[in-house]
């Protein structure tokens, strides 16, 4: 069990003085049953509180407890580890999340479809979660794992703020999350979070930023974009796209992303990238959520249905085809 691993309660039998009237040689089945119920005490923990002194534990008297002493041996030896139930079918995770830095701050966008293999589990999930006033995270991977670790991260950041009377920096937050996730490397934990934030000390009073000189003069201030995954890896950059639709999103971002984009252009580029990804990736779709992070904090745009973007794109294509036909007709008549 995971609790046994954390508390170092494995591979050592219970001390006989704890339960003097138990026959430990004939109770393998009993302790195997306890393992499944999370009662497997198997090691005396030595710490600063007990200093190696044997704990005085008393065995509670249960009604009809004599039958446990006469339990017949099991026909097969108990397993050393708990049994892991297999899923009836493999679940393929899919999503499209992206974020990039431009002269007006940080843009974070994501689709809203939660998929479980070929099943659309939910068409209206939130894949961008605010952590505090100047930090949001985009999530991809297992939905339950992402929700849990987002809550853990928000709790730790809030506790840090209460203890130190200031917010932890974006880089410090990424490092904390990486350290918390690294012990789970090699397990089935599936979490990929992109931290999109702004350190409040950066820039001037109105939040305007200078060009590359601002980044070189204050590398630990201003907009930050850091990717952290469940094996503890931590990467910092200016543009990230994560999920099954990321190759299609990168194709749009690489062609249109510039530092000098205006806010409207950046929003349009992010929406276009998510739309193109959902158009080609079956595991992404439905709607798009979009956040804009500046020195004043984050702001969220109204959720937009990607079907409307699809119809607008079809109208643009029809206009282009019509213009080409007119041009060809005019050339033929001339």
Secondary structure as UniProt FT lines:
FT   HELIX           2..7
FT   TURN            16..18
FT   TURN            20..21
FT   TURN            24..25
FT   HELIX           28..36
FT   TURN            37..38
FT   TURN            48..52
FT   TURN            63..65
FT   HELIX           66..69
FT   STRAND          97..102
FT   TURN            103..104
FT   STRAND          105..111
FT   STRAND          114..116
FT   TURN            117..118
FT   STRAND          119..122
FT   STRAND          128..132
FT   TURN            133..134
FT   STRAND          135..141
FT   HELIX           143..164
FT   HELIX           170..182
FT   TURN            183..186
FT   STRAND          191..199
FT   TURN            200..201
FT   TURN            205..206
FT   HELIX           212..217
FT   TURN            219..220
FT   STRAND          222..229
FT   TURN            230..231
FT   STRAND          234..236
FT   STRAND          239..242
FT   TURN            244..245
FT   HELIX           246..256
FT   TURN            259..260
FT   HELIX           263..280
FT   TURN            282..283
FT   STRAND          287..294
FT   TURN            295..296
FT   STRAND          297..300
FT   STRAND          304..305
FT   HELIX           306..333
//
